[in-house]
Amino acid sequence: VLATSDASLADLARLSLGAIGSRAAAVIALLLLLLFMFTWARAATRLIYALARDGWLPRRLARVDGATGAPRRAALALGGIWALALMVQLLLGVSIATAIQLASGNFLLTYVLIVLTAWRLLEIGRFWPALVSSTLAIALLVAAGIQSLWYSLATAAAFGAVLLVRGTSLPGPLPVRGEREAGDGERAGRGRA
């Protein structure tokens, strides 16, 4: 049953826990998915806000609500991006399986970039065990998910091409904790992300 299943985790829960246990596992899985979705959406709006604040996106997306401190315009932009992606998916007839594979490739590339950034920004002697273990884990994920990386690499290449056309480079390393960059005082007065 499990070898031919499209939902092996659900079938495993049904076989091992029975019908009630299977429903409970489905509810838990749904709640976890919603939690992950909300967490990702919150992080994505903060990323849009930070990119706008630093001049990589239109500055009007860097405004925050005075009462809540939430970057509402960034959240609306994210909603628009999601709506556009859904419309393209529906118009092109992209299957759910392919959309999930493309999203997985994006997350995998994101984690690869995070680990590479950690090697550059963290003190290697102090964080050696964490850096090595995370690098090995990411290497295993890349090996397992290499077939879904093509889309992410194409997106990264397009971003690089835009940078070349603009004649700009990526921002340099972040300032060391306690040091302040020029303009930080101005940013701090705008509100929190």
Steps between C-alpha positions, in 0.01 A plus 500: 500500500770749599718435193226611259348772718488869408455585869723248676504688833120505512485132407763416762299686765181317392669161512674556834251721686165408345240734353479735801878520532528569128256792531688635803829478306338686208380779731847530657659508154257772387570710810876464447466602135299808599759588765782467248305706245437783749864495614625512142257780409613707798866448411436579133329831581798596717735408215304718256505782757877468553574487126288813448664676794843427352399618153469163324122535462283814476538705819125530553500130600720590800226691680358347816165549670540750783266319737615140450850531353397254228625553144152502346613607153757221493225255602276629220789466254555141615129427454520644148802284421317191625191589295715548190677168559167321544363661183807392299472150646133477399554652153794274419338192651788433740412203718504518879783243503714721275418812702605322821820381331580856389431637848720230652780598265465864605518410869798274436688776319410740782651265758813455288542878487439529875773245575742670259425833669557344842847383390576857394354692795550274802823447690609161365697390807208562731226358277697216335273210615180680399643610165629152413181320605275747317719479189482119501122510551456746212730292278279196562187704423654630178595146397146380572327798335728580207218440249300790645785752510488598132224756553673658799832522319327658199337757733836574663660542157224742395556700820874509426429622146286783639787598731741504206265714291450743791874510556460431871639239730361321800530679834820436696528323834287615787656721767629326811257508792541825691633692199266732315488567133440847364127556479405242766361769729270613223379143443440438869262796513275361226355215702570135556468223241 
